[in-house]
Amino acid sequence: MGRPPSRSVRQQYYLRSSPKKVFKAITNPNRLTRWFCDVAEFSPRKGGRYAFSWKDGPTHTGKVLEFAKGRGWTLTWEWPGLTDAGVTRFRLHVEPKGKGTLLRVLHSGLPVGKRWDDLYAGAVWGWTYFAMNLKSVVEHGYDLRSKYDG
């Protein structure tokens, strides 16, 4: 019996900022809270742990599966309250591109089926929202999140 069918969210964004600055933004807990979550714990090493929390929202916790200094990471990603969704994988990767950085987003292992369509759509929307906010923060220093979100 093989793995159940799954789908992925694949996105890429060009950021007018150095790979070093973008990498810091996706690995430093203080910087993660500037564009992503309200509270961040992140141990930047393979086998490390993380916890990302949002006020009035979920806390995602898990393990760092892969870590490449200066390039990116892959995390386990579970859905609080949806244990039957399984453990998915979330990856952020940065690479130099021209005078800026190409950010690649990959969230894989999302369940297939009508029951999971909202979860999948939420992942597409969520990663688009946060990637655009990261772009705004590293390029202009401006956090697009509303104080009324969450």
C-alpha positions in Angstrom: 0.0 0.0 0.0 1.5 3.3 -1.1 1.2 6.8 0.3 -2.3 8.4 0.0 -2.7 11.0 -2.8 -1.5 14.5 -1.9 -1.1 17.9 -3.4 1.3 20.7 -3.0 1.4 24.5 -3.0 4.4 25.8 -5.1 5.1 29.5 -5.3 8.0 31.7 -6.0 8.6 35.4 -5.4 11.3 37.9 -6.4 12.4 40.1 -3.5 14.5 43.2 -4.1 16.8 42.3 -1.2 19.9 40.3 -0.6 19.7 36.6 0.1 21.4 37.2 3.4 18.7 39.6 4.6 15.9 37.3 3.4 17.5 34.3 5.0 17.7 36.2 8.3 14.1 37.1 8.0 13.1 33.4 7.7 15.3 32.0 10.4 15.7 34.6 13.2 12.8 34.4 15.7 12.7 38.2 16.2 12.5 38.8 12.4 9.9 36.0 11.9 7.6 38.1 14.1 8.0 41.1 11.9 6.2 39.5 8.9 4.9 36.0 9.9 3.7 35.1 13.4 3.3 36.9 16.7 5.6 34.6 18.7 8.4 32.5 17.2 10.7 29.9 18.5 13.1 28.4 16.0 16.1 26.3 16.4 17.9 26.6 13.1 19.5 23.2 12.7 18.4 19.8 11.3 16.5 18.1 14.1 15.7 21.4 15.8 12.2 22.4 16.9 10.0 25.3 16.2 6.8 26.9 17.4 5.0 29.6 15.6 2.0 31.2 17.4 -0.6 33.8 16.4 -2.7 35.8 19.0 -6.3 34.5 18.8 -5.0 31.8 16.4 -3.2 28.5 16.3 0.2 27.5 17.4 2.1 25.3 14.9 4.9 23.2 16.3 7.2 20.7 14.8 10.6 19.6 13.7 13.2 21.1 11.4 13.7 18.3 8.8 16.4 20.0 6.7 18.5 23.1 7.3 20.9 24.7 4.8 22.7 27.8 6.2 22.1 30.7 3.9 19.7 28.8 1.7 16.6 27.5 3.6 14.8 24.9 5.6 12.1 22.3 5.6 9.8 21.8 8.5 7.1 19.3 9.5 3.8 21.1 9.5 0.8 19.8 11.4 -2.7 21.3 11.6 -3.8 21.9 15.1 -7.2 20.1 15.7 -6.9 18.2 12.4 -4.9 15.1 13.3 -6.4 13.2 10.4 -4.8 15.7 8.0 -1.5 14.1 8.7 1.9 15.7 8.9 2.8 17.9 5.8 6.2 19.4 4.9 6.8 23.2 4.5 9.9 24.5 2.8 11.3 28.0 2.3 14.4 28.3 0.1 16.3 31.5 -1.0 18.6 31.8 -3.9 20.4 34.8 -5.5 18.7 36.2 -8.6 20.0 39.2 -10.3 20.2 42.0 -7.7 17.8 40.3 -5.4 16.5 37.0 -4.1 14.2 34.3 -5.4 12.1 32.9 -2.6 10.7 29.5 -3.2 7.7 28.2 -1.2 6.8 24.5 -1.2 4.1 23.0 1.1 3.7 19.4 0.2 1.7 16.4 1.4 -1.6 18.2 1.7 -4.5 15.7 1.6 -6.6 15.4 -1.6 -10.4 15.3 -1.6 -13.4 17.6 -1.2 -13.1 17.4 2.6 -9.7 19.0 2.3 -10.3 21.6 -0.3 -10.7 24.4 2.3 -7.5 23.4 3.9 -5.6 23.5 0.6 -7.2 26.8 -0.4 -6.2 28.2 3.0 -2.6 27.1 2.5 -2.5 28.7 -1.0 -4.0 32.0 0.4 -1.9 31.9 3.6 1.5 31.4 2.0 0.7 34.1 -0.7 -0.3 36.5 2.1 2.8 35.9 4.2 5.2 35.8 1.3 3.9 39.2 0.1 4.3 40.5 3.7 7.8 39.2 3.8 8.5 41.0 0.5 7.1 44.3 1.9 9.1 44.0 5.2 12.5 43.2 3.6 12.1 45.7 0.7 10.4 48.6 2.5 10.3 47.8 6.3 6.5 47.8 6.2 4.4 45.1 7.8 1.2 44.8 5.9 -0.7 42.8 8.6 -3.5 44.7 10.2 -3.6 45.1 14.0 -7.1 43.7 13.6 -6.0 40.4 12.1 -5.9 37.3 14.2 
